[in-house]
Amino acid sequence: MGCENDFDQLRDLTARQLWMALAAAYQALAADEAQIRGFGAVVVEADARIEELESEVKRLRRLLGIDFLTGVPNHYHIMGLLEREIDRSRRSGSTFSLLFLDIDRFKNVNSNYGHEVGSAVLHELAKRLEAALRLSDALGRYGGEEFIFILPNAPRKGAEIAAERLRKLVAAEPFKIGDKSVAVTVSIGVAEFRRTDTASSLIEAADMAMLQAKDLGRNRVVSAER
């Protein structure tokens, strides 16, 4: 009888120990599972953050190509577009034209109305010019009050017509900046691409034509004779 009691006690002890061991194992497993779930949540959150950062990087890269004041392509972006258009024209044998636009007497705008109004004029001018372009055309701020236009598949005569339309569009209506009305005119130089042109030589030709327009009295279009 004593042996049986001892056996029963041993069995009960072993059962309790086994149960405690199982309970401890279960608790450990549950804790590990919670940690795993927590780690999984961290991974998911990290993945979402990485996607956000990648999206932000892409947005910033796009912004780096945009002039913050006017909202059109900046100098480096428009020069890249010009290089690509030159390559495309050489491969396809097609032509295109470049317009070089400068605001007439823009220093007077800044002097008479202040630089804040001058900046607003640049912004509104860019919007007005951009609205007049074809989908295939490109407009960029070259620097200061200077803008360049890339007109694909446009020979000189067609570019002259486009430039004259832009000139009239700017001069037709003063810019409303707050309570001020600012009249603005522009001078535009036109240069048609030649197969021997580089980006620099084409811009120089259009720039020289623009300066000639200034010399002839401003508010006009002049084509480069080359």
Long-range contacts (C-beta under 8 A, 24 or more apart in sequence): 67-126, 67-140, 67-141, 69-119, 69-122, 69-123, 69-141, 70-122, 70-123, 70-125, 70-126, 70-141, 71-123, 71-126, 71-127, 72-126, 72-130, 72-139, 72-140, 72-141, 72-147, 73-138, 73-139, 73-140, 73-141, 74-140, 74-141, 75-140, 75-141, 75-142, 75-143, 77-140, 78-138, 78-139, 78-140, 78-141, 78-142, 78-148, 78-150, 79-140, 79-199, 81-138, 81-140, 81-150, 82-148, 82-150, 82-199, 82-202, 82-203, 83-199, 85-138, 85-150, 85-152, 85-193, 86-193, 86-197, 86-198, 86-199, 86-202, 88-152, 89-152, 89-193, 89-195, 90-195, 94-152, 94-153, 95-153, 95-154, 95-155, 95-192, 95-193, 96-150, 96-151, 96-152, 96-153, 96-154, 96-192, 96-193, 97-151, 97-154, 97-155, 97-156, 97-158, 97-159, 97-190, 97-191, 97-192, 97-193, 98-148, 98-149, 98-150, 98-151, 98-159, 98-190, 98-191, 98-192, 98-193, 98-202, 98-203, 98-205, 98-206, 99-148, 99-149, 99-151, 99-159, 99-162, 99-163, 99-166, 99-188, 99-189, 99-190, 99-206, 100-142, 100-146, 100-147, 100-148, 100-188, 100-189, 100-190, 100-191, 100-203, 100-206, 100-207, 100-209, 100-210, 101-129, 101-146, 101-147, 101-148, 101-149, 101-163, 101-166, 101-186, 101-187, 101-188, 101-189, 101-210, 102-145, 102-146, 102-147, 102-186, 102-187, 102-188, 102-210, 102-214, 103-145, 103-184, 103-185, 103-186, 104-184, 104-185, 104-186, 104-187, 104-214, 104-218, 104-219, 105-218, 106-144, 106-145, 109-182, 109-184, 113-177, 113-180, 113-182, 117-177, 117-178, 117-180, 117-182, 120-175, 120-177, 120-178, 121-175, 121-177, 121-182, 121-184, 124-175, 124-177, 125-170, 125-175, 125-184, 128-169, 128-170, 129-166, 129-169, 129-170, 132-165, 132-166, 132-169, 142-203, 148-203, 148-206, 155-192, 156-190, 156-192, 156-223, 159-190, 159-192, 159-223, 160-190, 160-221, 160-223, 163-188, 163-190, 163-221, 164-221, 167-219, 167-220, 167-221, 171-219, 185-218, 185-219, 186-219, 187-213, 187-214, 187-218, 187-219, 187-220, 187-221, 187-222, 188-213, 188-220, 188-221, 188-222, 189-213, 189-221, 189-222, 189-223, 189-224, 190-221, 190-222, 190-223, 190-224, 191-223, 191-224, 191-226, 192-223, 192-224, 194-226
